[in-house]
Amino acid sequence: MLARVLLWAAVLWCGCDRRRAEAQRALEEELQRWSARRVESLTKEDGWLSLAGLCWLEEGTHALGSDPSSHCRFPPRAPGKLGTVARKGEEVSLELAPRVAAKMSGAPVERAVLWPGRAEGSEGPRVEVGPVTFFVIRRGDRLALRLIDRESEARRSFPGIERFPAAPEWVVTARFEPTAEPQKLRIQNIVGLTEEMAVPGALVFSAGGRELRLLPVAEPGDDSLFIMFADLTTGKETYGAGRYLSAELPKDGKVKLDFNRAYNPPCAFTSFATCPLPPAQNRLPIRVEAGEKAFHRAGR
């Protein structure tokens, strides 16, 4: 009788081990596909690795070009004296230097309005000069010229991103606690600007033997939740400014959080991004050993 019980226990144990191994393999394959999409997004022609400059625009006229005297310094592949942009209030206009060949919306351009006044997070029309593209963005009450170089060294020499091994225990279900009234969270970005983001509720879950909370942000009409967080790996194994995580909208009061998909913000790859930083409420007192690790450039 005892031998039969032990035999069945062994069979059940083996079955559990097999199921765990299958779940681990399935998660790893899923993460490999997700990681491939991440790399594709980063390395595309206008991906984060192609950023080549961020020039804040004050009132007045600013020289553009690869010449060291330019207010907005362009990559060497651009003309030394490319032209000027002039900001007057909420309008930014462009005037190119003679014989500079450029296109905007596929058509040749010599002068144009680059910013007629747009909302936060939007961008103006794109101007192409050879491999370099530039356009105006708004951050808070400030305007900047963003430069993209599709032939950037960072894009051509990208070594990939290291991540923690797939960990099924870091796929957790959170309880969604909606806010009784609309709530705004003041979020500071890496360049020191602050903006308010809408918080639809709190995500409550268990990890590391503790009950934890995270505040996601989402604007009306968003099809997902966006989470900025830091943990005890931040600044050590993982990027020093924290990481991001996306999750589907709540269903039946629950939200799936897959920390294996925690990813580095754009500012981990370029100094020309304006990433929002995790609020104090989203600093977890545990180690989240899942997702992307800190990025190291080739040769470093």
C-alpha positions, 0 to 999 in steps of 0.5 A: 500500500505504501509503495503504491502511494509513493508511486503515485506521489512520484507520478504527480511530482513528475507531472508538476515538474513537466508542467512547470518546464512547459510553462517556462518554455512557453514564457521564454518563447513569448518573451523572445518574440516580444524582445524581437519587436522591441529591438525592431522598434528601437532600431527602425529609421526613426527609432530612439537609437536614431535621435541625434539632438534636442535643441530647446527653442527660446524666443528669437532666431536660431542658426541650424547646421553641423557648424560648431557655431550653430545654436542647434548642432546637427550631425556631420552629415548635415550642411554646416550652414543649414538655415535658421528657425525663428520662434515668436510666441507659439509659432516656429518658422524655418528658413533654409540657406540657399542651395540646401535641398530639403523636403517636407511631406515629400515636397521640396521646401525652402521656408515653412511654419514648423509649429503653428501651436499644438498640444503637449506630446504632439509634434510638428511637420518633419523636414528631411535633409539627406539622412537627417530629419528634424521637427518641433516637439512640445514639453510642458510650456517649452518647445524644442527641435528634435533631430533624427539621423537614420545613419546614427552610430548608435543605430548601426552598432546596437548590441541588443538588450540583456534581460533577466531569465523568464520568470513565471513568478513575475507574472502576477494578477493585480486588483484594480482599485479605481479612484472615486474621483478623477486624480492627477499625478505630478510627474517629473521628466528627466530634463526637470519639467513636470506634467500632470498625468491622469491616474485611473486607480491603483494596482494592488498585488503580492510579490516578495511576500508583501502586498504592494501598490502601483499607480498607473497612468492613462488618459481617456481613450487609452487602450492600455495602462502605463506604469513607471516604477523603480525597485531595489535593482534600480541603479544596479542591475537595471537602469538608474532612472527606473523602468516602464511596464504596459498592461491591459485595461482592467477586466472584472476588476483585475489586471495582469502585470507581466514584469518580464516585459518591464522595459528601459525608457528611451533615455536609457539609450539616448541623451536626447529623450525626455522620459517621465520618471517614476513617482515616489509612490511607485518605488517598490521596496523589493527586487524585481528580477525580471525584464530588461537589465541596464543597457550598455553600449557596444565597446563599454 
